[in-house]
Amino acid sequence: MHYVFITGGVSSSLGKGLAAATLASLLQLRNFKVRIRKLDPYLNVDPGTMSPYQHGE
């Protein structure tokens, strides 16, 4: 079993999601089993109420 983590403070969640989906598609073309999991790092915090500076956008 192998894991690939896509992280980054500069790219938006949409950008990371597109990168993950593209990578998953390419791996599936090579007959790899792929599962995508999105993890929200904000525990007990609503990122919608934070300033962009606080959460790195």
N, CA, C and O atoms as a Maestro MAE file, in Angstrom:
{
 s_m_m2io_version
 :::
 2.0.0
}

f_m_ct {
 s_m_title
 :::
 protein
 m_atom[228] {
  # First column is atom index #
  i_m_mmod_type
  r_m_x_coord
  r_m_y_coord
  r_m_z_coord
  i_m_residue_number
  s_m_chain_name
  s_m_pdb_residue_name
  s_m_pdb_atom_name
  i_m_atomic_number
  :::
  1 25 0.842 -1.160 0.000 1 A "MET " " N  " 7
  2 3 0.000 0.000 0.000 1 A "MET " " CA " 6
  3 2 0.896 1.235 0.000 1 A "MET " " C  " 6
  4 15 1.878 1.307 0.740 1 A "MET " " O  " 8
  5 25 0.546 2.196 -0.835 2 A "HIS " " N  " 7
  6 3 1.296 3.441 -0.932 2 A "HIS " " CA " 6
  7 2 0.345 4.603 -0.668 2 A "HIS " " C  " 6
  8 15 -0.853 4.522 -0.940 2 A "HIS " " O  " 8
  9 25 0.894 5.664 -0.142 3 A "TYR " " N  " 7
  10 3 0.115 6.864 0.134 3 A "TYR " " CA " 6
  11 2 0.737 8.045 -0.590 3 A "TYR " " C  " 6
  12 15 1.959 8.162 -0.683 3 A "TYR " " O  " 8
  13 25 -0.130 8.925 -1.105 4 A "VAL " " N  " 7
  14 3 0.311 10.174 -1.713 4 A "VAL " " CA " 6
  15 2 -0.461 11.288 -1.014 4 A "VAL " " C  " 6
  16 15 -1.691 11.280 -0.987 4 A "VAL " " O  " 8
  17 25 0.266 12.238 -0.454 5 A "PHE " " N  " 7
  18 3 -0.353 13.380 0.207 5 A "PHE " " CA " 6
  19 2 -0.133 14.615 -0.650 5 A "PHE " " C  " 6
  20 15 0.983 14.882 -1.096 5 A "PHE " " O  " 8
  21 25 -1.199 15.360 -0.876 6 A "ILE " " N  " 7
  22 3 -1.102 16.617 -1.615 6 A "ILE " " CA " 6
  23 2 -1.425 17.725 -0.626 6 A "ILE " " C  " 6
  24 15 -2.550 17.834 -0.138 6 A "ILE " " O  " 8
  25 25 -0.424 18.542 -0.339 7 A "THR " " N  " 7
  26 3 -0.595 19.620 0.632 7 A "THR " " CA " 6
  27 2 -0.115 20.925 0.017 7 A "THR " " C  " 6
  28 15 0.483 20.931 -1.059 7 A "THR " " O  " 8
  29 25 -0.371 21.998 0.688 8 A "GLY " " N  " 7
  30 3 0.149 23.280 0.230 8 A "GLY " " CA " 6
  31 2 -0.657 24.417 0.792 8 A "GLY " " C  " 6
  32 15 -1.885 24.353 0.850 8 A "GLY " " O  " 8
  33 25 0.023 25.447 1.202 9 A "GLY " " N  " 7
  34 3 -0.654 26.603 1.753 9 A "GLY " " CA " 6
  35 2 -0.992 27.637 0.708 9 A "GLY " " C  " 6
  36 15 -1.892 28.451 0.914 9 A "GLY " " O  " 8
  37 25 -0.298 27.623 -0.401 10 A "VAL " " N  " 7
  38 3 -0.483 28.663 -1.409 10 A "VAL " " CA " 6
  39 2 -1.636 28.326 -2.347 10 A "VAL " " C  " 6
  40 15 -2.439 29.195 -2.685 10 A "VAL " " O  " 8
  41 25 -1.720 27.073 -2.765 11 A "SER " " N  " 7
  42 3 -2.787 26.698 -3.693 11 A "SER " " CA " 6
  43 2 -4.097 26.539 -2.936 11 A "SER " " C  " 6
  44 15 -4.107 26.137 -1.772 11 A "SER " " O  " 8
  45 25 -5.187 26.851 -3.596 12 A "SER " " N  " 7
  46 3 -6.497 26.760 -2.959 12 A "SER " " CA " 6
  47 2 -6.917 25.305 -2.829 12 A "SER " " C  " 6
  48 15 -6.274 24.409 -3.376 12 A "SER " " O  " 8
  49 25 -7.991 25.082 -2.108 13 A "SER " " N  " 7
  50 3 -8.526 23.720 -1.982 13 A "SER " " CA " 6
  51 2 -8.943 23.183 -3.342 13 A "SER " " C  " 6
  52 15 -8.783 21.995 -3.621 13 A "SER " " O  " 8
  53 25 -9.474 24.055 -4.184 14 A "LEU " " N  " 7
  54 3 -9.864 23.634 -5.523 14 A "LEU " " CA " 6
  55 2 -8.648 23.181 -6.318 14 A "LEU " " C  " 6
  56 15 -8.715 22.178 -7.029 14 A "LEU " " O  " 8
  57 25 -7.549 23.900 -6.210 15 A "GLY " " N  " 7
  58 3 -6.324 23.527 -6.919 15 A "GLY " " CA " 6
  59 2 -5.768 22.195 -6.451 15 A "GLY " " C  " 6
  60 15 -5.329 21.381 -7.262 15 A "GLY " " O  " 8
  61 25 -5.787 21.972 -5.139 16 A "LYS " " N  " 7
  62 3 -5.307 20.696 -4.600 16 A "LYS " " CA " 6
  63 2 -6.240 19.564 -5.003 16 A "LYS " " C  " 6
  64 15 -5.787 18.453 -5.279 16 A "LYS " " O  " 8
  65 25 -7.539 19.840 -5.040 17 A "GLY " " N  " 7
  66 3 -8.505 18.823 -5.460 17 A "GLY " " CA " 6
  67 2 -8.326 18.436 -6.914 17 A "GLY " " C  " 6
  68 15 -8.401 17.259 -7.267 17 A "GLY " " O  " 8
  69 25 -8.089 19.430 -7.759 18 A "LEU " " N  " 7
  70 3 -7.848 19.144 -9.176 18 A "LEU " " CA " 6
  71 2 -6.561 18.358 -9.372 18 A "LEU " " C  " 6
  72 15 -6.509 17.446 -10.197 18 A "LEU " " O  " 8
  73 25 -5.532 18.703 -8.626 19 A "ALA " " N  " 7
  74 3 -4.267 17.968 -8.718 19 A "ALA " " CA " 6
  75 2 -4.453 16.524 -8.269 19 A "ALA " " C  " 6
  76 15 -3.936 15.603 -8.901 19 A "ALA " " O  " 8
  77 25 -5.190 16.325 -7.179 20 A "ALA " " N  " 7
  78 3 -5.427 14.969 -6.674 20 A "ALA " " CA " 6
  79 2 -6.247 14.153 -7.665 20 A "ALA " " C  " 6
  80 15 -5.942 12.985 -7.908 20 A "ALA " " O  " 8
  81 25 -7.287 14.757 -8.241 21 A "ALA " " N  " 7
  82 3 -8.132 14.047 -9.196 21 A "ALA " " CA " 6
  83 2 -7.364 13.693 -10.465 21 A "ALA " " C  " 6
  84 15 -7.536 12.607 -11.016 21 A "ALA " " O  " 8
  85 25 -6.522 14.604 -10.923 22 A "THR " " N  " 7
  86 3 -5.719 14.341 -12.117 22 A "THR " " CA " 6
  87 2 -4.728 13.220 -11.869 22 A "THR " " C  " 6
  88 15 -4.578 12.321 -12.695 22 A "THR " " O  " 8
  89 25 -4.053 13.274 -10.731 23 A "LEU " " N  " 7
  90 3 -3.104 12.220 -10.388 23 A "LEU " " CA " 6
  91 2 -3.813 10.878 -10.242 23 A "LEU " " C  " 6
  92 15 -3.298 9.853 -10.690 23 A "LEU " " O  " 8
  93 25 -4.985 10.875 -9.622 24 A "ALA " " N  " 7
  94 3 -5.752 9.640 -9.470 24 A "ALA " " CA " 6
  95 2 -6.135 9.066 -10.826 24 A "ALA " " C  " 6
  96 15 -6.054 7.855 -11.031 24 A "ALA " " O  " 8
  97 25 -6.550 9.917 -11.751 25 A "SER " " N  " 7
  98 3 -6.911 9.447 -13.097 25 A "SER " " CA " 6
  99 2 -5.718 8.828 -13.809 25 A "SER " " C  " 6
  100 15 -5.842 7.787 -14.453 25 A "SER " " O  " 8
  101 25 -4.566 9.469 -13.691 26 A "LEU " " N  " 7
  102 3 -3.363 8.932 -14.333 26 A "LEU " " CA " 6
  103 2 -2.956 7.593 -13.725 26 A "LEU " " C  " 6
  104 15 -2.545 6.681 -14.444 26 A "LEU " " O  " 8
  105 25 -3.069 7.475 -12.412 27 A "LEU " " N  " 7
  106 3 -2.726 6.208 -11.765 27 A "LEU " " CA " 6
  107 2 -3.720 5.109 -12.131 27 A "LEU " " C  " 6
  108 15 -3.330 3.954 -12.300 27 A "LEU " " O  " 8
  109 25 -5.001 5.458 -12.254 28 A "GLN " " N  " 7
  110 3 -6.005 4.473 -12.645 28 A "GLN " " CA " 6
  111 2 -5.770 3.976 -14.063 28 A "GLN " " C  " 6
  112 15 -6.042 2.814 -14.365 28 A "GLN " " O  " 8
  113 25 -5.271 4.838 -14.929 29 A "LEU " " N  " 7
  114 3 -4.950 4.403 -16.291 29 A "LEU " " CA " 6
  115 2 -3.850 3.351 -16.298 29 A "LEU " " C  " 6
  116 15 -3.745 2.561 -17.236 29 A "LEU " " O  " 8
  117 25 -3.031 3.343 -15.252 30 A "ARG " " N  " 7
  118 3 -1.958 2.347 -15.119 30 A "ARG " " CA " 6
  119 2 -2.371 1.196 -14.202 30 A "ARG " " C  " 6
  120 15 -1.526 0.480 -13.663 30 A "ARG " " O  " 8
  121 25 -3.684 1.032 -14.035 31 A "ASN " " N  " 7
  122 3 -4.279 -0.083 -13.284 31 A "ASN " " CA " 6
  123 2 -3.948 -0.088 -11.795 31 A "ASN " " C  " 6
  124 15 -3.830 -1.154 -11.191 31 A "ASN " " O  " 8
  125 25 -3.800 1.083 -11.205 32 A "PHE " " N  " 7
  126 3 -3.666 1.193 -9.759 32 A "PHE " " CA " 6
  127 2 -5.050 1.406 -9.161 32 A "PHE " " C  " 6
  128 15 -5.896 2.069 -9.760 32 A "PHE " " O  " 8
  129 25 -5.274 0.848 -7.991 33 A "LYS " " N  " 7
  130 3 -6.500 1.150 -7.254 33 A "LYS " " CA " 6
  131 2 -6.278 2.466 -6.524 33 A "LYS " " C  " 6
  132 15 -5.269 2.641 -5.841 33 A "LYS " " O  " 8
  133 25 -7.208 3.378 -6.666 34 A "VAL " " N  " 7
  134 3 -7.035 4.719 -6.099 34 A "VAL " " CA " 6
  135 2 -8.261 5.080 -5.274 34 A "VAL " " C  " 6
  136 15 -9.397 4.860 -5.694 34 A "VAL " " O  " 8
  137 25 -8.017 5.628 -4.111 35 A "ARG " " N  " 7
  138 3 -9.064 6.210 -3.273 35 A "ARG " " CA " 6
  139 2 -8.607 7.605 -2.870 35 A "ARG " " C  " 6
  140 15 -7.456 7.805 -2.481 35 A "ARG " " O  " 8
  141 25 -9.504 8.552 -2.965 36 A "ILE " " N  " 7
  142 3 -9.178 9.922 -2.565 36 A "ILE " " CA " 6
  143 2 -9.916 10.229 -1.268 36 A "ILE " " C  " 6
  144 15 -11.117 9.985 -1.151 36 A "ILE " " O  " 8
  145 25 -9.193 10.760 -0.308 37 A "ARG " " N  " 7
  146 3 -9.766 11.189 0.961 37 A "ARG " " CA " 6
  147 2 -9.365 12.637 1.202 37 A "ARG " " C  " 6
  148 15 -8.188 12.986 1.119 37 A "ARG " " O  " 8
  149 25 -10.343 13.470 1.497 38 A "LYS " " N  " 7
  150 3 -10.050 14.863 1.831 38 A "LYS " " CA " 6
  151 2 -10.132 15.010 3.343 38 A "LYS " " C  " 6
  152 15 -11.138 14.658 3.959 38 A "LYS " " O  " 8
  153 25 -9.086 15.523 3.921 39 A "LEU " " N  " 7
  154 3 -9.028 15.725 5.363 39 A "LEU " " CA " 6
  155 2 -9.081 17.213 5.662 39 A "LEU " " C  " 6
  156 15 -8.341 17.998 5.069 39 A "LEU " " O  " 8
  157 25 -9.943 17.595 6.569 40 A "ASP " " N  " 7
  158 3 -10.055 18.997 6.952 40 A "ASP " " CA " 6
  159 2 -9.208 19.233 8.195 40 A "ASP " " C  " 6
  160 15 -9.510 18.683 9.254 40 A "ASP " " O  " 8
  161 25 -8.155 20.040 8.088 41 A "PRO " " N  " 7
  162 3 -7.257 20.227 9.227 41 A "PRO " " CA " 6
  163 2 -7.800 21.156 10.313 41 A "PRO " " C  " 6
  164 15 -7.161 21.324 11.352 41 A "PRO " " O  " 8
  165 25 -8.951 21.751 10.093 42 A "TYR " " N  " 7
  166 3 -9.490 22.700 11.065 42 A "TYR " " CA " 6
  167 2 -10.394 21.961 12.041 42 A "TYR " " C  " 6
  168 15 -11.574 21.754 11.755 42 A "TYR " " O  " 8
  169 25 -9.855 21.561 13.188 43 A "LEU " " N  " 7
  170 3 -10.645 20.875 14.199 43 A "LEU " " CA " 6
  171 2 -11.290 21.900 15.120 43 A "LEU " " C  " 6
  172 15 -10.606 22.741 15.703 43 A "LEU " " O  " 8
  173 25 -12.604 21.826 15.246 44 A "ASN " " N  " 7
  174 3 -13.376 22.717 16.114 44 A "ASN " " CA " 6
  175 2 -13.230 24.186 15.734 44 A "ASN " " C  " 6
  176 15 -13.371 25.064 16.586 44 A "ASN " " O  " 8
  177 25 -12.949 24.458 14.474 45 A "VAL " " N  " 7
  178 3 -12.823 25.837 13.989 45 A "VAL " " CA " 6
  179 2 -13.568 25.935 12.668 45 A "VAL " " C  " 6
  180 15 -13.455 25.043 11.828 45 A "VAL " " O  " 8
  181 25 -14.321 26.994 12.474 46 A "ASP " " N  " 7
  182 3 -14.982 27.238 11.202 46 A "ASP " " CA " 6
  183 2 -14.069 28.123 10.361 46 A "ASP " " C  " 6
  184 15 -13.955 29.315 10.648 46 A "ASP " " O  " 8
  185 25 -13.404 27.574 9.314 47 A "PRO " " N  " 7
  186 3 -12.481 28.389 8.534 47 A "PRO " " CA " 6
  187 2 -13.166 29.538 7.799 47 A "PRO " " C  " 6
  188 15 -12.499 30.474 7.358 47 A "PRO " " O  " 8
  189 25 -14.490 29.477 7.663 48 A "GLY " " N  " 7
  190 3 -15.203 30.569 7.017 48 A "GLY " " CA " 6
  191 2 -15.205 31.844 7.836 48 A "GLY " " C  " 6
  192 15 -15.396 32.934 7.296 48 A "GLY " " O  " 8
  193 25 -14.992 31.714 9.136 49 A "THR " " N  " 7
  194 3 -14.976 32.897 9.999 49 A "THR " " CA " 6
  195 2 -13.564 33.417 10.239 49 A "THR " " C  " 6
  196 15 -13.386 34.437 10.904 49 A "THR " " O  " 8
  197 25 -12.559 32.727 9.705 50 A "MET " " N  " 7
  198 3 -11.169 33.155 9.882 50 A "MET " " CA " 6
  199 2 -10.764 34.082 8.743 50 A "MET " " C  " 6
  200 15 -11.310 34.004 7.643 50 A "MET " " O  " 8
  201 25 -9.820 34.943 9.011 51 A "SER " " N  " 7
  202 3 -9.303 35.783 7.936 51 A "SER " " CA " 6
  203 2 -8.415 34.923 7.033 51 A "SER " " C  " 6
  204 15 -7.832 33.946 7.503 51 A "SER " " O  " 8
  205 25 -8.304 35.266 5.756 52 A "PRO " " N  " 7
  206 3 -7.434 34.494 4.860 52 A "PRO " " CA " 6
  207 2 -5.994 34.430 5.351 52 A "PRO " " C  " 6
  208 15 -5.302 33.442 5.105 52 A "PRO " " O  " 8
  209 25 -5.541 35.452 6.031 53 A "TYR " " N  " 7
  210 3 -4.168 35.451 6.558 53 A "TYR " " CA " 6
  211 2 -3.986 34.366 7.616 53 A "TYR " " C  " 6
  212 15 -2.925 33.746 7.691 53 A "TYR " " O  " 8
  213 25 -5.015 34.133 8.433 54 A "GLN " " N  " 7
  214 3 -4.923 33.149 9.507 54 A "GLN " " CA " 6
  215 2 -4.805 31.723 8.977 54 A "GLN " " C  " 6
  216 15 -4.077 30.909 9.546 54 A "GLN " " O  " 8
  217 25 -5.515 31.416 7.895 55 A "HIS " " N  " 7
  218 3 -5.473 30.036 7.415 55 A "HIS " " CA " 6
  219 2 -4.677 29.868 6.127 55 A "HIS " " C  " 6
  220 15 -4.769 28.826 5.478 55 A "HIS " " O  " 8
  221 25 -3.905 30.868 5.752 56 A "GLY " " N  " 7
  222 3 -2.897 30.693 4.716 56 A "GLY " " CA " 6
  223 2 -3.316 30.886 3.283 56 A "GLY " " C  " 6
  224 15 -2.661 30.353 2.387 56 A "GLY " " O  " 8
  225 25 -4.372 31.620 3.025 57 A "GLU " " N  " 7
  226 3 -4.723 31.882 1.627 57 A "GLU " " CA " 6
  227 2 -4.283 33.267 1.242 57 A "GLU " " C  " 6
  228 15 -4.485 33.685 0.102 57 A "GLU " " O  " 8
  :::
 }
 m_bond[227] {
  # First column is bond index #
  i_m_from
  i_m_to
  i_m_order
  :::
  1 1 2 1
  2 2 3 1
  3 3 4 2
  4 3 5 1
  5 5 6 1
  6 6 7 1
  7 7 8 2
  8 7 9 1
  9 9 10 1
  10 10 11 1
  11 11 12 2
  12 11 13 1
  13 13 14 1
  14 14 15 1
  15 15 16 2
  16 15 17 1
  17 17 18 1
  18 18 19 1
  19 19 20 2
  20 19 21 1
  21 21 22 1
  22 22 23 1
  23 23 24 2
  24 23 25 1
  25 25 26 1
  26 26 27 1
  27 27 28 2
  28 27 29 1
  29 29 30 1
  30 30 31 1
  31 31 32 2
  32 31 33 1
  33 33 34 1
  34 34 35 1
  35 35 36 2
  36 35 37 1
  37 37 38 1
  38 38 39 1
  39 39 40 2
  40 39 41 1
  41 41 42 1
  42 42 43 1
  43 43 44 2
  44 43 45 1
  45 45 46 1
  46 46 47 1
  47 47 48 2
  48 47 49 1
  49 49 50 1
  50 50 51 1
  51 51 52 2
  52 51 53 1
  53 53 54 1
  54 54 55 1
  55 55 56 2
  56 55 57 1
  57 57 58 1
  58 58 59 1
  59 59 60 2
  60 59 61 1
  61 61 62 1
  62 62 63 1
  63 63 64 2
  64 63 65 1
  65 65 66 1
  66 66 67 1
  67 67 68 2
  68 67 69 1
  69 69 70 1
  70 70 71 1
  71 71 72 2
  72 71 73 1
  73 73 74 1
  74 74 75 1
  75 75 76 2
  76 75 77 1
  77 77 78 1
  78 78 79 1
  79 79 80 2
  80 79 81 1
  81 81 82 1
  82 82 83 1
  83 83 84 2
  84 83 85 1
  85 85 86 1
  86 86 87 1
  87 87 88 2
  88 87 89 1
  89 89 90 1
  90 90 91 1
  91 91 92 2
  92 91 93 1
  93 93 94 1
  94 94 95 1
  95 95 96 2
  96 95 97 1
  97 97 98 1
  98 98 99 1
  99 99 100 2
  100 99 101 1
  101 101 102 1
  102 102 103 1
  103 103 104 2
  104 103 105 1
  105 105 106 1
  106 106 107 1
  107 107 108 2
  108 107 109 1
  109 109 110 1
  110 110 111 1
  111 111 112 2
  112 111 113 1
  113 113 114 1
  114 114 115 1
  115 115 116 2
  116 115 117 1
  117 117 118 1
  118 118 119 1
  119 119 120 2
  120 119 121 1
  121 121 122 1
  122 122 123 1
  123 123 124 2
  124 123 125 1
  125 125 126 1
  126 126 127 1
  127 127 128 2
  128 127 129 1
  129 129 130 1
  130 130 131 1
  131 131 132 2
  132 131 133 1
  133 133 134 1
  134 134 135 1
  135 135 136 2
  136 135 137 1
  137 137 138 1
  138 138 139 1
  139 139 140 2
  140 139 141 1
  141 141 142 1
  142 142 143 1
  143 143 144 2
  144 143 145 1
  145 145 146 1
  146 146 147 1
  147 147 148 2
  148 147 149 1
  149 149 150 1
  150 150 151 1
  151 151 152 2
  152 151 153 1
  153 153 154 1
  154 154 155 1
  155 155 156 2
  156 155 157 1
  157 157 158 1
  158 158 159 1
  159 159 160 2
  160 159 161 1
  161 161 162 1
  162 162 163 1
  163 163 164 2
  164 163 165 1
  165 165 166 1
  166 166 167 1
  167 167 168 2
  168 167 169 1
  169 169 170 1
  170 170 171 1
  171 171 172 2
  172 171 173 1
  173 173 174 1
  174 174 175 1
  175 175 176 2
  176 175 177 1
  177 177 178 1
  178 178 179 1
  179 179 180 2
  180 179 181 1
  181 181 182 1
  182 182 183 1
  183 183 184 2
  184 183 185 1
  185 185 186 1
  186 186 187 1
  187 187 188 2
  188 187 189 1
  189 189 190 1
  190 190 191 1
  191 191 192 2
  192 191 193 1
  193 193 194 1
  194 194 195 1
  195 195 196 2
  196 195 197 1
  197 197 198 1
  198 198 199 1
  199 199 200 2
  200 199 201 1
  201 201 202 1
  202 202 203 1
  203 203 204 2
  204 203 205 1
  205 205 206 1
  206 206 207 1
  207 207 208 2
  208 207 209 1
  209 209 210 1
  210 210 211 1
  211 211 212 2
  212 211 213 1
  213 213 214 1
  214 214 215 1
  215 215 216 2
  216 215 217 1
  217 217 218 1
  218 218 219 1
  219 219 220 2
  220 219 221 1
  221 221 222 1
  222 222 223 1
  223 223 224 2
  224 223 225 1
  225 225 226 1
  226 226 227 1
  227 227 228 2
  :::
 }
}
